Amino acid sequence: MIRFVARRLVGMIAVLFAVSVIVFVVFMVVPKQNPAQTLAGKNATPLLVKSIEEEWGFDESLPVQYGTMMKKVFTGQLTSYKPRLPVSDRIVEGIPATFSLTIGAALIWLFFGLLLGYLSAIRAGGWLDRILTGVSIAGISIPVFLLAPVLIYFFATKVEVFPNGQYVPFGEDPTEWLKHLILPWITLAVLSIGFYSRVLRSNMLDVMNEDYVRTARAKGLSERQVMTRHVLRNSLIPVITLFGLDFGATIAGTAIITEKIYSIDGIGLYAAEAVAKFELPPIMGVALYGAFFVVLMNTIVDILYAYLDPRVRLGESASA
Amino acid sequence: MSTEPSAERGPWSLALRRFLRNRLAVAFLGLFGLIVVFVLAAPLWANHVADTGPNEEHTVEQITVDGEQKDVVSVEGKPIGPQWFGAGGKFFLGADSRLGRDEMVRLMYGGRTSLLIGISAALFATLLAIVLGLLSGYFGGWVDSLIARTLDVIWSLPVFLIGLAVGIALAVGGLKIGSLELSSGSLWNPILIISIFTVPYIARPIRGEVLSLSEKEFVEAAIAQGASPGRVMFTEILPNLASTVIVFFTLMIANSMLFEAGLSFLGAGVQPPNSSWGTMITVGVDLLRIQPLLAILPGLMIMLTVLSLNIVGDALRDALDPRGKARMDAALQFEAQAGAGGGAAI
């Protein structure tokens, strides 16, 4: 187990290194114009370009430039250009909003996804299953950029049940915090609810055909015990993997779009604003910090998975 | 749902019959066809009905609706709403923003961009995946390790975020590697980004398939007969990948379109003067409170396209993969036993 964890941690560092190199290559090497010009944005003054050139040391060799960039990232000296503010400060400020949004949404989708999937599976083929199947497929197909405008229009504009975006810190006013987050949570959760219920349902149907389930029935366990203790428990393992990957991907993906539409002042909105202003250092910062988070989640999931399913650990030397 | 094995029919015609029996999938294939016709008809509508282009501005113009003069953009900057055929098809869905561009024309042209990028990116990713999968699965050893590890790394990257970063870098500076040169507004930028970052989704299953195929007797037989690696790869293994490739290609188009919409929505995908459904949502969201349709319509188009592709892709998988079908039949049997008779799709 310790060897497994150690290998995964080394793998994690390797992926982070790959991310930083990719981001570096993308910004410094690939573009056909002067990188300082690129960094400074479309309408930069020559003065700004000059100062960026000096700051990043574009006359140095590429490995040295890479070192400079990483040093800035680790010491929190990466700054945006207009205005010149440290990227890391802004990312740290954005964490409460982003985490409130993503963790809340994750709890909602996990709860409803598993509930719907479980109900669907134990009533497989029945009318409840068919209804839930229809609901899940509809849910899977609604992209965030459709659901968010629809929700805002119906529940924040037409009928003003919920406030129209923005974020209120939990410490300031817990009720407002909740009210402001309900629509964004639903927006982020709906797609995953549909997906998770489908995954859990098909896992459970697979597991129900296993020999040990027949054994459990044969030894006289009640249907409820068979379902919860044997079928559900074994069907959850793949769901956990999926959850870790999705949670990381949400922070680095759909959360950006959701934060932008709802004007939630988190890391995602910061990234979206940086994109709109063609400010590259914040995107570089967010990409690196976001990658760190995604990779961390993946690693945790791998380790948890190996802990729950010994076969993964034992087969590890052959497969990875 | 019994599949009568027939000696006269080839596997493809059997698959087609299985697919056609899936009414839902056929209906959604029809819907996808309609969407394609809709976007292809863009120039017809623009020239003969709306009489304007996707980027033509009508800021201070007036149109005659049922004998009544109306501003395309009101004094407060509110764009006109849907006029249907009130103005002879002009501003059928209203104007898009304070620039007063025809929303219907933009929706049709934007759909062209979205579909073009979705299909091209899926095509590139699929071709790349076939090459990588064949090399990896057939040669094994260090070639396989290298390819598999690279795919693993891409797989574990936060692809959307990095896609966003790459997208914005290319949107500002364009691309120049050797003789390959792309301008900053080129549609190739999002196509390249999406295809490279989505390769693992399709390359991994193809590699697995090649690995298992290359251990089959017919491949051994071909090698024993002295076939060259190229011949084995292209005439023995490749044809057997067809069903996997078709299924994943369909699903990849949907996936690529969502990726493109996300990038374009944030401004890192399609650049002006081109527009796509993703960029149209960006414009629409700003006017959500006064003209909600402007944000909802392009989103709805994306949803319908993605939904139809996903349903068709799933049905193709069922139709082309008899082994998976057997599993489905087992599940249906199970459901029949469980009480109410099978029938739930997917």
Chai-1 contact restraints between the chains, C-beta under 6 A:
chainA,res_idxA,chainB,res_idxB,connection_type,confidence,min_distance_angstrom,max_distance_angstrom,comment,restraint_id
A,V15,B,V153,contact,1.0,0.0,6.0,A-B,restraint_1
A,V15,B,S156,contact,1.0,0.0,6.0,A-B,restraint_2
A,A18,B,V153,contact,1.0,0.0,6.0,A-B,restraint_3
A,V23,B,A165,contact,1.0,0.0,6.0,A-B,restraint_4
A,V26,B,V166,contact,1.0,0.0,6.0,A-B,restraint_5
A,V26,B,A169,contact,1.0,0.0,6.0,A-B,restraint_6
A,F27,B,A169,contact,1.0,0.0,6.0,A-B,restraint_7
A,V30,B,L175,contact,1.0,0.0,6.0,A-B,restraint_8
A,P31,B,A169,contact,1.0,0.0,6.0,A-B,restraint_9
A,P31,B,G173,contact,1.0,0.0,6.0,A-B,restraint_10
A,K32,B,G174,contact,1.0,0.0,6.0,A-B,restraint_11
A,K32,B,K176,contact,1.0,0.0,6.0,A-B,restraint_12
A,Q33,B,G173,contact,1.0,0.0,6.0,A-B,restraint_13
A,T38,B,V172,contact,1.0,0.0,6.0,A-B,restraint_14
A,T38,B,G173,contact,1.0,0.0,6.0,A-B,restraint_15
A,A124,B,E335,contact,1.0,0.0,6.0,A-B,restraint_16
A,A124,B,A338,contact,1.0,0.0,6.0,A-B,restraint_17
A,G125,B,E335,contact,1.0,0.0,6.0,A-B,restraint_18
A,G125,B,A338,contact,1.0,0.0,6.0,A-B,restraint_19
A,G125,B,A340,contact,1.0,0.0,6.0,A-B,restraint_20
A,G125,B,G342,contact,1.0,0.0,6.0,A-B,restraint_21
A,G126,B,G339,contact,1.0,0.0,6.0,A-B,restraint_22
A,G126,B,A340,contact,1.0,0.0,6.0,A-B,restraint_23
A,D129,B,A344,contact,1.0,0.0,6.0,A-B,restraint_24
A,R130,B,A344,contact,1.0,0.0,6.0,A-B,restraint_25
A,T133,B,A344,contact,1.0,0.0,6.0,A-B,restraint_26
A,S141,B,M303,contact,1.0,0.0,6.0,A-B,restraint_27
A,S141,B,L307,contact,1.0,0.0,6.0,A-B,restraint_28
A,I142,B,M303,contact,1.0,0.0,6.0,A-B,restraint_29
A,P143,B,L258,contact,1.0,0.0,6.0,A-B,restraint_30
A,P143,B,I302,contact,1.0,0.0,6.0,A-B,restraint_31
A,P143,B,M303,contact,1.0,0.0,6.0,A-B,restraint_32
A,F145,B,F265,contact,1.0,0.0,6.0,A-B,restraint_33
A,F145,B,I281,contact,1.0,0.0,6.0,A-B,restraint_34
A,F145,B,G299,contact,1.0,0.0,6.0,A-B,restraint_35
A,L146,B,G299,contact,1.0,0.0,6.0,A-B,restraint_36
A,L146,B,M303,contact,1.0,0.0,6.0,A-B,restraint_37
A,P149,B,L288,contact,1.0,0.0,6.0,A-B,restraint_38
A,P149,B,A295,contact,1.0,0.0,6.0,A-B,restraint_39
A,P149,B,I296,contact,1.0,0.0,6.0,A-B,restraint_40
A,V150,B,I296,contact,1.0,0.0,6.0,A-B,restraint_41
A,I152,B,L288,contact,1.0,0.0,6.0,A-B,restraint_42
A,Y153,B,P292,contact,1.0,0.0,6.0,A-B,restraint_43
A,T157,B,R289,contact,1.0,0.0,6.0,A-B,restraint_44
A,L205,B,A331,contact,1.0,0.0,6.0,A-B,restraint_45
A,A252,B,P158,contact,1.0,0.0,6.0,A-B,restraint_46
A,A252,B,F160,contact,1.0,0.0,6.0,A-B,restraint_47
A,A252,B,L161,contact,1.0,0.0,6.0,A-B,restraint_48
A,G253,B,F160,contact,1.0,0.0,6.0,A-B,restraint_49
A,I261,B,V285,contact,1.0,0.0,6.0,A-B,restraint_50
A,A272,B,L266,contact,1.0,0.0,6.0,A-B,restraint_51
A,V275,B,I168,contact,1.0,0.0,6.0,A-B,restraint_52
A,V275,B,L266,contact,1.0,0.0,6.0,A-B,restraint_53
A,V275,B,G267,contact,1.0,0.0,6.0,A-B,restraint_54
A,V275,B,A268,contact,1.0,0.0,6.0,A-B,restraint_55
A,A276,B,G267,contact,1.0,0.0,6.0,A-B,restraint_56
A,F278,B,V172,contact,1.0,0.0,6.0,A-B,restraint_57
A,I283,B,A165,contact,1.0,0.0,6.0,A-B,restraint_58
A,A287,B,L161,contact,1.0,0.0,6.0,A-B,restraint_59
A,A287,B,I162,contact,1.0,0.0,6.0,A-B,restraint_60
A,A287,B,A165,contact,1.0,0.0,6.0,A-B,restraint_61
A,G290,B,P158,contact,1.0,0.0,6.0,A-B,restraint_62
A,G290,B,L161,contact,1.0,0.0,6.0,A-B,restraint_63
A,A291,B,P158,contact,1.0,0.0,6.0,A-B,restraint_64
A,V294,B,P158,contact,1.0,0.0,6.0,A-B,restraint_65
A,N298,B,S156,contact,1.0,0.0,6.0,A-B,restraint_66
